[in-house]
């Protein structure tokens, strides 16, 4: 069994690391509405950057855990250990349209059942 309070600390630390960049990207979305590439490409990159940061931070804390992530799919870990389930930009449509209702979603799946 994994300590919930320890996991909350790890998750919070990872989100605090990824959050500032995601907020900066959100503030730039409005300016991209008229760009040639379009805002969708930018949002996809913001999503990937947040995902990269979350994976990096969570791997530091639990290097033997696997991942199930939106962009990359599954990243193998020890099958007897829990794995992280991540949506780094939950609410992409809102983000894309400049609506400030989005979040990073992180869950832990234990091989013996979900934990939180």
Backbone as a printed PyTorch tensor [residue, N CA C, xyz], in Angstrom:
tensor([[[  0.8500,  -1.1880,   0.0000],
         [  0.0000,   0.0000,   0.0000],
         [  0.8920,   1.2480,   0.0000]],

        [[  0.4980,   2.2130,  -0.7790],
         [  1.2570,   3.4460,  -0.9340],
         [  0.6730,   4.5170,  -0.0200]],

        [[  1.5330,   5.2930,   0.6270],
         [  1.0810,   6.3750,   1.5010],
         [  0.4230,   7.4820,   0.6840]],

        [[ -0.8350,   7.7890,   1.0130],
         [ -1.5390,   8.8490,   0.2890],
         [ -0.8980,  10.2110,   0.5200]],

        [[ -0.4920,  10.5100,   1.7450],
         [  0.0860,  11.8310,   2.0120],
         [  1.4150,  12.0020,   1.2780]],

        [[  2.1950,  10.9360,   1.1950],
         [  3.4410,  11.0060,   0.4420],
         [  3.1960,  11.2260,  -1.0390]],

        [[  2.1700,  10.5700,  -1.5670],
         [  1.8300,  10.7440,  -2.9810],
         [  1.3470,  12.1560,  -3.2650]],

        [[  0.5390,  12.6900,  -2.3720],
         [  0.0290,  14.0560,  -2.5570],
         [  1.2030,  15.0320,  -2.6350]],

        [[  2.1810,  14.8440,  -1.7800],
         [  3.3580,  15.7170,  -1.7910],
         [  4.1060,  15.6100,  -3.1200]],

        [[  4.3020,  14.3980,  -3.6030],
         [  5.0030,  14.1770,  -4.8750],
         [  4.2240,  14.8050,  -6.0250]],

        [[  2.9140,  14.5810,  -6.0590],
         [  2.0660,  15.1230,  -7.1250],
         [  2.0580,  16.6460,  -7.0800]],

        [[  1.9110,  17.1950,  -5.8910],
         [  1.8890,  18.6540,  -5.7580],
         [  3.2070,  19.2640,  -6.2410]],

        [[  4.3070,  18.6560,  -5.8750],
         [  5.6180,  19.1620,  -6.2970],
         [  5.7400,  19.1420,  -7.8260]],

        [[  5.2910,  18.0680,  -8.4500],
         [  5.3600,  17.9590,  -9.9150],
         [  4.4730,  19.0110, -10.5810]],

        [[  3.2730,  19.2080, -10.0510],
         [  2.3560,  20.2060, -10.6230],
         [  2.8910,  21.6210, -10.4460]],

        [[  3.4870,  21.8820,  -9.3120],
         [  4.0640,  23.2200,  -9.0900],
         [  5.2350,  23.4850, -10.0400]],

        [[  5.9100,  22.4410, -10.4500],
         [  7.0100,  22.5980, -11.4040],
         [  6.4710,  22.8370, -12.8220]],

        [[  5.4160,  22.1270, -13.2040],
         [  4.8530,  22.2480, -14.5570],
         [  3.9050,  23.4370, -14.6960]],

        [[  3.2980,  23.8610, -13.6080],
         [  2.2640,  24.8890, -13.6500],
         [  2.6650,  26.2430, -14.1990]],

        [[  3.7790,  26.8220, -13.7670],
         [  4.1330,  28.1640, -14.2570],
         [  4.2730,  28.2400, -15.7780]],

        [[  4.8770,  27.2330, -16.3850],
         [  5.0290,  27.2410, -17.8460],
         [  3.6600,  27.1260, -18.5200]],

        [[  2.7990,  26.2770, -17.9720],
         [  1.4610,  26.1140, -18.5370],
         [  0.6740,  27.4150, -18.4310]],

        [[  0.8240,  28.1300, -17.3180],
         [  0.1550,  29.4380, -17.1760],
         [  0.6940,  30.4410, -18.1910]],

        [[  1.9980,  30.4610, -18.3870],
         [  2.5780,  31.3610, -19.4030],
         [  2.0410,  31.0180, -20.7880]],

        [[  1.9950,  29.7350, -21.0880],
         [  1.4700,  29.3150, -22.3860],
         [  0.0130,  29.7360, -22.5400]],

        [[ -0.7640,  29.6060, -21.4880],
         [ -2.1710,  30.0080, -21.5360],
         [ -2.2920,  31.5010, -21.8470]],

        [[ -1.4370,  32.2970, -21.2420],
         [ -1.4860,  33.7390, -21.4890],
         [ -1.1100,  34.0950, -22.9240]],

        [[ -0.3530,  33.2330, -23.5810],
         [  0.0460,  33.4870, -24.9650],
         [ -0.9850,  33.0030, -25.9820]],

        [[ -1.9030,  32.1450, -25.5850],
         [ -2.8800,  31.5810, -26.5180],
         [ -3.6770,  32.6760, -27.2160]],

        [[ -4.0880,  33.6870, -26.4950],
         [ -4.8920,  34.7560, -27.0940],
         [ -4.1540,  35.4160, -28.2520]],

        [[ -2.8580,  35.6050, -28.1250],
         [ -2.0740,  36.2430, -29.1840],
         [ -1.9120,  35.3220, -30.3900]],

        [[ -2.0510,  34.0280, -30.2000],
         [ -1.8460,  33.0770, -31.2850],
         [ -3.0870,  32.8630, -32.1420]],

        [[ -4.2110,  33.4350, -31.7500],
         [ -5.4420,  33.2250, -32.5080],
         [ -5.2840,  33.6630, -33.9630]],

        [[ -4.3840,  34.5910, -34.2410],
         [ -4.2120,  35.0890, -35.6050],
         [ -2.8990,  34.6210, -36.2470]],

        [[ -2.1510,  33.7590, -35.5840],
         [ -0.8740,  33.3260, -36.1430],
         [ -1.0810,  32.3320, -37.2870]],

        [[ -0.0640,  32.2070, -38.1150],
         [ -0.1410,  31.3250, -39.2760],
         [ -0.2680,  29.8590, -38.8640]],

        [[  0.5100,  29.4450, -37.8850],
         [  0.4530,  28.0540, -37.4360],
         [ -0.8500,  27.7560, -36.7120]],

        [[ -1.3930,  28.7510, -36.0710],
         [ -2.6430,  28.5590, -35.3460],
         [ -2.4150,  28.1230, -33.9180]],

        [[ -3.4060,  28.3630, -33.0950],
         [ -3.2690,  28.0650, -31.6750],
         [ -3.2550,  26.5740, -31.3540]],

        [[ -3.8500,  25.7430, -32.1960],
         [ -3.9150,  24.3130, -31.8790],
         [ -2.5180,  23.6980, -31.7880]],

        [[ -1.6160,  24.0750, -32.7050],
         [ -0.2440,  23.5680, -32.6550],
         [  0.4480,  24.0110, -31.3710]],

        [[  0.2140,  25.2500, -30.9830],
         [  0.8230,  25.7850, -29.7720],
         [  0.3080,  25.0350, -28.5430]],

        [[ -1.0040,  24.7980, -28.4990],
         [ -1.5880,  24.0980, -27.3550],
         [ -1.0380,  22.6780, -27.2810]],

        [[ -0.8600,  22.0430, -28.4240],
         [ -0.2780,  20.7100, -28.4440],
         [  1.1320,  20.7260, -27.8520]],

        [[  1.9030,  21.7490, -28.1700],
         [  3.2490,  21.8750, -27.6060],
         [  3.1910,  22.1750, -26.1100]],

        [[  2.2460,  22.9960, -25.6860],
         [  2.0830,  23.2880, -24.2530],
         [  1.7540,  22.0020, -23.5050]],

        [[  0.8710,  21.1970, -24.0830],
         [  0.4770,  19.9100, -23.5110],
         [  1.7100,  19.0080, -23.3750]],

        [[  2.5090,  18.9250, -24.4190],
         [  3.6990,  18.0750, -24.4040],
         [  4.7370,  18.5730, -23.3970]],

        [[  4.9360,  19.8830, -23.3260],
         [  5.9040,  20.4220, -22.3550],
         [  5.4700,  20.1070, -20.9280]],

        [[  4.1820,  20.2640, -20.6460],
         [  3.6790,  19.9500, -19.3050],
         [  3.8590,  18.4620, -19.0190]],

        [[  3.5500,  17.6280, -20.0020],
         [  3.7140,  16.1860, -19.8440],
         [  5.1750,  15.8370, -19.5580]],

        [[  6.0970,  16.4130, -20.3130],
         [  7.5290,  16.1560, -20.1030],
         [  7.9570,  16.5190, -18.6840]],

        [[  7.5190,  17.6780, -18.2170],
         [  7.8930,  18.1320, -16.8720],
         [  7.3110,  17.2160, -15.8050]],

        [[  6.0390,  16.8540, -15.9540],
         [  5.4060,  15.9770, -14.9640],
         [  6.1100,  14.6220, -14.9150]],

        [[  6.3880,  14.0450, -16.0710],
         [  7.0710,  12.7450, -16.1050],
         [  8.4450,  12.8520, -15.4450]],

        [[  9.1830,  13.8780, -15.7870],
         [ 10.5200,  14.0590, -15.2130],
         [ 10.4570,  14.1520, -13.6860]],

        [[  9.5420,  14.9550, -13.1800],
         [  9.4440,  15.1440, -11.7280],
         [  8.9410,  13.8870, -11.0170]],

        [[  7.9570,  13.2200, -11.5990],
         [  7.4150,  12.0200, -10.9660],
         [  8.4200,  10.8700, -11.0150]],

        [[  9.2030,  10.7890, -12.0810],
         [ 10.2420,   9.7540, -12.1630],
         [ 11.3270,   9.9600, -11.1150]],

        [[ 11.6150,  11.2030, -10.7920],
         [ 12.6040,  11.4700,  -9.7380],
         [ 12.1460,  10.8590,  -8.4170]],

        [[ 10.8580,  10.9790,  -8.1470],
         [ 10.3220,  10.5130,  -6.8690],
         [ 10.0850,   9.0010,  -6.8430]],

        [[  9.6510,   8.4520,  -7.9670],
         [  9.3220,   7.0230,  -8.0340],
         [  9.8760,   6.4520,  -9.3480]],

        [[ 11.1960,   6.2320,  -9.4220],
         [ 11.8230,   5.8480, -10.6870],
         [ 11.3760,   4.4990, -11.2570]],

        [[ 10.8430,   3.6230, -10.4150],
         [ 10.4560,   2.2980, -10.9120],
         [  8.9760,   2.2000, -11.2840]],

        [[  8.2350,   3.3040, -11.1740],
         [  6.8190,   3.2930, -11.5440],
         [  6.6740,   3.5580, -13.0360]],

        [[  5.6490,   2.9810, -13.6340],
         [  5.3430,   3.2340, -15.0330],
         [  4.3850,   4.4070, -15.1800]],

        [[  4.0090,   4.6810, -16.4260],
         [  3.1220,   5.8040, -16.7490],
         [  2.1140,   5.3930, -17.8120]],

        [[  0.9580,   5.9960, -17.7500],
         [ -0.0010,   6.0040, -18.8450],
         [ -0.2950,   7.4750, -19.0760]],

        [[  0.1590,   7.9890, -20.2270],
         [  0.0510,   9.4190, -20.4990],
         [ -0.6020,   9.6550, -21.8530]],

        [[ -1.1970,  10.8230, -21.9700],
         [ -1.9890,  11.1580, -23.1430],
         [ -1.1870,  11.1000, -24.4400]],

        [[ -0.0660,  11.7700, -24.5010],
         [  0.6880,  11.8760, -25.7460],
         [  1.5180,  10.6280, -26.0490]],

        [[  2.1710,  10.0830, -25.0540],
         [  3.1160,   8.9790, -25.2750],
         [  2.5130,   7.5990, -25.0960]],

        [[  1.3410,   7.5160, -24.5200],
         [  0.7760,   6.2040, -24.2240],
         [  1.4170,   5.6240, -22.9790]],

        [[  1.7760,   4.3420, -23.0420],
         [  2.3430,   3.6800, -21.8710],
         [  3.8630,   3.7880, -21.8560]],

        [[  4.3780,   4.0240, -20.6590],
         [  5.8180,   3.9890, -20.4170],
         [  6.0110,   2.9100, -19.3570]],

        [[  6.7460,   1.8850, -19.7060],
         [  6.8690,   0.7190, -18.8290],
         [  7.5740,   1.0590, -17.5250]],

        [[  7.1460,   0.3820, -16.5000],
         [  7.7740,   0.4350, -15.1890],
         [  7.7340,  -0.9680, -14.6080]],

        [[  8.0900,  -1.0990, -13.3670],
         [  8.0120,  -2.3860, -12.6830],
         [  6.5390,  -2.7930, -12.6020]],

        [[  6.1630,  -3.9520, -13.1630],
         [  4.7470,  -4.3420, -13.1740],
         [  4.1660,  -4.5960, -11.7840]],

        [[  5.0160,  -4.7770, -10.7930],
         [  4.5340,  -4.9770,  -9.4270],
         [  4.3580,  -3.6670,  -8.6710]],

        [[  4.7170,  -2.5630,  -9.3140],
         [  4.6110,  -1.2370,  -8.6920],
         [  3.4340,  -0.4810,  -9.2980]],

        [[  2.9490,   0.5370,  -8.6000],
         [  1.8910,   1.3780,  -9.1780],
         [  2.3830,   2.1010, -10.4270]],

        [[  1.4600,   2.7130, -11.1440],
         [  1.8420,   3.5560, -12.2750],
         [  1.0640,   4.8590, -12.2020]],

        [[  1.6510,   5.8800, -12.7740],
         [  1.0400,   7.2010, -12.8520],
         [  0.1370,   7.2520, -14.0860]],

        [[ -1.0280,   7.8530, -13.9490],
         [ -1.9140,   8.1240, -15.0780],
         [ -2.0360,   9.6410, -15.1570]],

        [[ -1.6410,  10.2090, -16.3010],
         [ -1.5080,  11.6640, -16.4040],
         [ -2.2450,  12.2110, -17.6180]],

        [[ -3.0170,  13.2570, -17.3840],
         [ -3.5080,  14.1220, -18.4630],
         [ -2.9310,  15.4940, -18.1340]],

        [[ -1.8640,  15.8990, -18.8240],
         [ -1.1570,  17.1200, -18.4470],
         [ -1.9330,  18.4020, -18.7160]],

        [[ -2.9080,  18.3340, -19.6030],
         [ -3.7290,  19.5080, -19.8920],
         [ -5.1640,  19.0320, -20.0580]],

        [[ -5.8280,  18.8390, -18.9390],
         [ -7.2140,  18.3910, -18.9130],
         [ -8.0900,  19.6300, -19.0780]],

        [[ -8.7850,  19.7100, -20.1910],
         [ -9.5540,  20.9080, -20.5220],
         [ -8.9160,  21.6530, -21.6810]],

        [[ -8.3880,  20.8930, -22.6360],
         [ -7.6700,  21.4830, -23.7680],
         [ -8.5250,  22.4750, -24.5410]],

        [[ -9.7950,  22.1630, -24.7430],
         [-10.6710,  23.0650, -25.5000],
         [-10.7980,  24.4070, -24.7970]],

        [[-10.9730,  24.3840, -23.4850],
         [-11.0340,  25.6430, -22.7350],
         [ -9.7230,  26.4080, -22.8790]],

        [[ -8.6130,  25.7220, -22.7140],
         [ -7.2870,  26.3360, -22.8410],
         [ -7.1530,  26.9970, -24.2090]],

        [[ -7.5320,  26.2760, -25.2480],
         [ -7.4280,  26.7560, -26.6230],
         [ -8.2540,  28.0120, -26.8700]],

        [[ -9.3990,  28.1010, -26.1900],
         [-10.2900,  29.2510, -26.3780],
         [-10.0990,  30.3420, -25.3270]],

        [[ -9.0510,  30.2280, -24.5290],
         [ -8.7590,  31.2640, -23.5440],
         [ -9.6750,  31.2490, -22.3360]],

        [[-10.3090,  30.1150, -22.0750],
         [-11.1930,  29.9730, -20.9120],
         [-10.3670,  29.3440, -19.7860]],

        [[-10.2350,  30.0300, -18.6660],
         [ -9.3110,  29.5700, -17.6210],
         [ -9.8630,  28.4530, -16.7310]],

        [[-10.4410,  27.4480, -17.3470],
         [-10.9380,  26.2810, -16.6030],
         [-10.2830,  25.0390, -17.2030]],

        [[ -9.0980,  24.7370, -16.7230],
         [ -8.3330,  23.5730, -17.1530],
         [ -7.4480,  23.1730, -15.9820]],

        [[ -6.8940,  21.9850, -16.0440],
         [ -6.0500,  21.5170, -14.9420],
         [ -5.1070,  20.4290, -15.4330]],

        [[ -4.2240,  20.0120, -14.5500],
         [ -3.3980,  18.8300, -14.7650],
         [ -4.0320,  17.7280, -13.9240]],

        [[ -4.3200,  16.6010, -14.5360],
         [ -4.9130,  15.4780, -13.8060],
         [ -3.8760,  14.3710, -13.6520]],

        [[ -3.7050,  13.9330, -12.4140],
         [ -2.7490,  12.8660, -12.1180],
         [ -3.4210,  11.8780, -11.1730]],

        [[ -3.3540,  10.6080, -11.5370],
         [ -3.8860,   9.5430, -10.6830],
         [ -2.8020,   8.4860, -10.5130]],

        [[ -2.9960,   7.6410,  -9.5290],
         [ -2.0980,   6.5150,  -9.3010],
         [ -2.9260,   5.2450,  -9.3990]],

        [[ -2.4530,   4.3320, -10.2370],
         [ -3.0990,   3.0250, -10.3490],
         [ -2.1730,   1.9870,  -9.7320]],

        [[ -2.6440,   1.3740,  -8.6820],
         [ -1.8920,   0.3220,  -8.0210],
         [ -2.1670,  -0.9850,  -8.7710]],

        [[ -1.2050,  -1.8850,  -8.8720],
         [ -1.4760,  -3.1460,  -9.5580],
         [ -2.6300,  -3.9240,  -8.9190]],

        [[ -2.9580,  -3.5700,  -7.6910],
         [ -4.0280,  -4.2480,  -6.9700],
         [ -5.2890,  -3.4010,  -6.8810]],

        [[ -5.3580,  -2.2850,  -7.6300],
         [ -6.5320,  -1.4150,  -7.6370],
         [ -6.1380,   0.0390,  -7.5270]],

        [[ -7.0250,   0.9360,  -7.9610],
         [ -6.7460,   2.3770,  -7.9410],
         [ -6.5860,   2.8810,  -6.5240]],

        [[ -5.7270,   3.8760,  -6.3720],
         [ -5.4500,   4.4580,  -5.0600],
         [ -5.9620,   5.8770,  -4.9190]],

        [[ -6.0410,   6.6430,  -5.9690],
         [ -6.5030,   8.0280,  -5.8420],
         [ -6.1500,   8.8530,  -7.0300]]])
